[in-house]
Amino acid sequence: MFTFDYELFLGKRSGSVQKCCIEPTSILIKIFDEFKIKNAIFFVDTTYLLRLKENNDSRSTADFIAVSNQIQELIKKGHYVFPHIHPHWLDANYLKENNQWDLYNNSRYRFSHLNELERMELFKKSVEVLQEIIIPIAPQYKIDSYRAGGWCIQPFADFMPSFEEHKIVNDFSVMRSKVNTSDIQFYDFRNAPYKNIYTFENDPLVESKNGRYKEYSISILNISSLNQFLNKLLLAVIWRLKYRSMGDGVGSVASAETAVINEKEIKEMVSMELLTDVRLPLYLKYIKKNEYMHFISHPKMLSHYNLVVFRKFLAKFTSRYEFETDYKKMLESL
């Protein structure tokens, strides 16, 4: 499963839509075409789209059109597009001099930082803005899935009314074993079920056989201290060679994630922007031992080097295995 958070940077300077979204996603589309892969999932930062629509600037209009065109291309290519909400876009300031945004005010970073009426209204508008883009080319398309901004799906009670109203039945936010308990960003997945796909009712960390909702957990790799050391050396070389992410913004300033760490290994999410030649053998070993592998990636964070290594992964993967990339068909295994 290849999933992406399609968004700008969320800090002092958002970066441009061309560098953070359009250009890297265009390359991804070509790679997926090359390997005949469909059904990638793009979780679009809908709050950003809403701000573009309301901003009285011709460049914002052009950015909205560019994103809309790419969303439609993704749908036509057989991929999925669903909402992804970062509420602190509501407090973003437009930087007219460079057509970017300042999101330094993160007091409403989490969905739970909004009141109930604000949550319902924002979720409703998020679904509607995607429908506005998608329905003209795919009238039967159903928006039935979601990933929480910053993975902050807790407390789930804050999402349930919107999930019910808009028939959202699939969530893609949980990363087993990961935790971040800052005031700004909060998630705690240490007690998540040790399952790849499971159903739940009131809490995404509590499996319920007859639950209304399904959780597609993000895959986690165990990284040895030696691999981590070698990877840092490689990244230092890559940085000096200027193989850096294509995005041109500045990320949010928040407390660091607290991973479950011991002296021998660290747990790291499976992600295209973390894929290097040092990590590649671990990814191939993982897929050899597991039937399910869920990537979470961000176009803005991808470098051309990452994409070269990802091509290597796909070349080996597609030559060795029969595989399914459609989340809907994965449900049949439940």
Order of alpha helices (4+ residues) and beta strands (2+ residues): beta-alpha-beta-alpha-alpha-beta-beta-beta-alpha-beta-alpha-beta-beta-beta-beta-beta-beta-alpha-beta-alpha-beta-alpha-alpha
